[in-house]
Amino acid sequence: MIDLTSKKEESINELIKKYWHLIELDNYAVHIPYLAIVYDTLINHIKQKYPNVDLNIKGWCGVLIRILYFKNKIESEIQITNIIDEFIDYWNLNYKNYCNNLISYTSEYDRDLGFVYKFIFEKS
């Protein structure tokens, strides 16, 4: 679990306010301070390192990190940035081939969510 002891209560509360539109979707009060840090780390890393990456890929990074967080696979902020880096590289190397090998899919959402779970499965 992400370490909250190194954070001041005021800074965590500021992050909660900043990302409330994302956090409120989860309805898990116990996770609120952790999710604020997760989302802040995710968004800042993508803004700084990947400003020109397609918005679709950025969104799927968020989905990936959220899934991994709720599977208790996120233990530190550094891990979040490493996973994002690895996922974006994985997307750039494998996404076209993945799409070409699909026979059919019901929607782009299902196709891309399947790709996220393929990444999780291969990296587990």
C-alpha positions in Angstrom: 0.0 0.0 0.0 1.2 3.5 -0.7 2.8 5.2 2.3 0.7 8.0 3.7 3.0 8.7 6.6 5.4 10.8 4.5 2.6 13.1 3.5 1.1 16.0 5.4 -2.6 15.8 6.1 -3.1 19.2 4.4 -1.4 18.0 1.2 -3.5 14.8 1.1 -6.7 16.9 1.6 -5.6 19.2 -1.3 -5.1 16.2 -3.5 -8.5 14.7 -2.5 -10.2 18.0 -3.5 -8.2 18.2 -6.7 -9.1 14.7 -7.9 -12.6 14.3 -6.2 -14.2 14.0 -9.6 -12.3 10.8 -10.1 -12.3 9.5 -6.5 -16.0 9.9 -6.0 -16.6 7.3 -8.7 -15.1 4.6 -6.5 -17.3 4.9 -3.4 -14.6 3.3 -1.1 -14.0 5.8 1.7 -11.0 3.9 3.0 -9.2 4.3 -0.3 -9.8 8.1 -0.7 -6.4 9.3 0.5 -4.6 6.6 -1.4 -6.5 7.2 -4.6 -5.7 10.9 -4.4 -2.0 10.1 -4.4 -2.3 7.4 -7.1 -4.2 9.8 -9.4 -1.8 12.7 -8.7 1.2 10.5 -9.5 -0.4 9.1 -12.6 -1.5 12.4 -14.1 1.7 14.3 -13.3 3.9 11.6 -14.7 2.0 11.4 -17.9 1.9 15.2 -18.2 5.7 15.5 -17.7 6.9 12.5 -19.6 4.3 11.8 -22.2 2.7 15.2 -23.2 2.4 14.1 -26.9 1.0 10.6 -26.4 -2.5 10.0 -27.7 -5.2 10.9 -25.2 -6.7 7.4 -25.6 -3.5 5.8 -24.4 -3.3 8.2 -21.4 -6.8 7.2 -20.5 -6.0 3.5 -20.6 -3.0 4.1 -18.4 -5.5 5.5 -15.8 -7.7 2.4 -16.2 -4.7 0.1 -15.8 -3.4 1.8 -12.7 -6.9 1.8 -11.1 -7.3 -1.9 -11.8 -3.9 -2.7 -10.4 -4.6 -0.5 -7.3 -7.8 -2.4 -6.5 -6.0 -5.7 -7.1 -3.4 -4.6 -4.4 -0.6 -4.5 -6.9 0.4 -0.9 -6.3 2.7 -0.5 -3.4 4.5 2.8 -4.2 4.4 5.9 -6.3 7.6 4.8 -8.1 5.8 1.6 -9.1 3.1 3.7 -10.7 5.5 5.6 -12.9 7.3 2.4 -13.8 4.1 0.6 -14.8 3.0 3.6 -16.9 6.4 3.6 -18.7 6.2 -0.1 -19.3 2.6 0.0 -20.5 3.2 2.9 -23.0 6.1 1.0 -24.4 4.0 -2.2 -24.6 1.2 -0.3 -26.3 3.6 1.2 -28.9 5.1 -2.2 -29.6 2.1 -4.5 -29.5 -1.2 -2.7 -30.0 -1.4 -2.8 -33.8 -0.5 -6.4 -33.9 -3.1 -7.1 -31.2 -5.8 -5.4 -33.2 -4.8 -7.1 -36.4 -5.0 -10.5 -34.7 -8.5 -10.0 -33.4 -11.2 -11.7 -35.4 -14.0 -9.6 -34.0 -14.9 -7.4 -31.0 -18.0 -5.7 -29.9 -16.6 -2.2 -29.4 -13.4 -0.3 -29.3 -13.8 -0.1 -25.5 -14.0 -3.9 -25.2 -11.0 -4.3 -27.6 -8.8 -1.8 -25.6 -9.9 -3.1 -22.2 -8.9 -6.6 -23.5 -5.5 -5.2 -24.4 -5.1 -3.7 -20.9 -5.9 -7.1 -19.3 -3.5 -8.8 -21.8 -0.8 -6.5 -20.4 -1.7 -7.3 -16.8 -1.8 -11.1 -17.5 1.6 -11.0 -19.3 3.3 -8.9 -16.7 1.9 -10.9 -13.7 
